[in-house]
Amino acid sequence: MSSISSVGSTQETAPVRQHGDLRDVKVDDFLQLMITELQNQDPLSPMDNSQLVQQMGQIREISATNQLIDTLDSLLTGQNLGTASTLLGKEVSALTDAGKAVEGVVDRISVEFDEDNRDQRTYRLHIGGEQVKMSSVREVLGQDD
């Protein structure tokens, strides 16, 4: 992307991102940045049409990538919940967050969300009065029929 010259004194730009995660880039932010760039370009040396077309292609790529990531996240969530639900009624051996060994029948499953990142989930199995992360299961011992 070409640089924005200081022809105007406009301060409206797309929000500044603190890290390089493309998932945070919204198509609207990208369009706002491109509009600002067009408004502030040097009238004696306007942006080349090929650059504009290239930037439009980048918008489409970012949008398609974000949609793919969202779809894969949804698929992973469904797969994790499905996997956890197969453990309902089964006897497992696992470790609690404190490292305590727990063995018993899984009677409930819950999902915890990270407060800072709602896309980050932890699947917890409830064994009696204890909770363990699904990733902390050491062994599936059997099944109550």
N, C-alpha and C positions, 0 to 999 in steps of 0.2 A: 504494500500500500504506500502511495507517495505521501510525503509529509504535508502537513497543513501549514500554509504560510500565515504570517501574522498581518494580513491585509485588513481584517476587521477586528473589532474588539469584542466579538461575541464570546461569551464564557460558557454557553450551553454546549456540552459534549456528552457523549455516552458515559455512564458511570465507570470510574476507574476500578479495575479488578486488582485485588491484592495478590492473587496467585494465578498461575497459568493454566488452570483447568478449563478446557473448552466447554465443559458442561455448563459453566456459569455464563457463557456468552449467549445472549438471547439475540434472535434475529432482529428484533426491534432495536436493540442496542447497536448492532452492526449497521443497520439502516440509518440510524440517527448519526452515527459517526461518519458514514458516507455522505449524508446530506450536508453535514457541517463542513466536510472536506470540499464538497462542490461549491458551497456558499463562500468559502474562504479561499478558493483557488485564485491564482494570479490570472486576471483577465487577458493579459498579453501572452500567457502560456497555459491555456486550459488543459485539463486532463485529457489524455489520449483516450479515444473510444475503446481501444483494445484493453486499456487498464480498467475501464469501467466494466466491461464484459467479464474480465478476469475476476474482479471483485464480486460481481453478481454470482459467478460460479462458486466463489469461496463461500458466499452466503448459503447457497444451496448445499454445499458439502457440509458445512457446520450444522445446518438444520437436519440433514439426513443422518449425520453422525449422532446428533442428540436424540433423534427418534429411535435409532437403532439401540443406543445405550438405554433409553427408557424401556424399550421392548425387552431387552435382555435382563434388565433389573426386575421387571415384572415376572419374567419367566423364572428367574432365580428365586424370587420370593415364593412363587407358587411351588417350585420344586422343594425348597427348604421346608415349607409348611406341610407339603405332602409327605416328605421324609419323616418329619417330626410326628405327624399323625399316625404313621405306621407303627410307632413305638407305643401308642396308647394300649394299655392292658398288658404290655410285655414287661417282663422282669429284666432290669438292667443293672449294671454296675457302673458307677460314675464317680467323679470327683466334684465336690462343691467348689465355689470360688476360693474358699479358705484352704482347700486341699484335703478336706475330710472325705474319706471313702464312704459312699452311700450305695446301698443295694436295696432294690425293691421294685414294686410295680408302678409304672408310669400311670398316674391317674388324671393328669391334666397337662396341657401345653399352653404356654403364654408367649407373647411376643413383646419385647421391650424395644422402644425407640430411643436412639441417642438424641439428647436435647439439642446438641449443636448441629447434628446432621440427621434429618428425618429419614434419609435413605438408608441409614445404618441401622440394622435390626439385629437383635440377639434373641434366639429361640431358646426358651427355657422349658425343661421338663420338670414336672412336680412329682416327687416321689415321697409320699407320706407328707411330712412337714418340711421337707427339704426341696430346694430348687437347684438344678444344675443346668449348665449350658449344654445344648445339644452336642457341641463340639467336645465336651468333656466326658462323653459316654465312652467307657473303656470296653464294655462287652454287653451284648444282648444275650441274656441267659436263657430265656424261655418265654412262654406265653401262657396267660391264664385263659382257659377255654370254658 
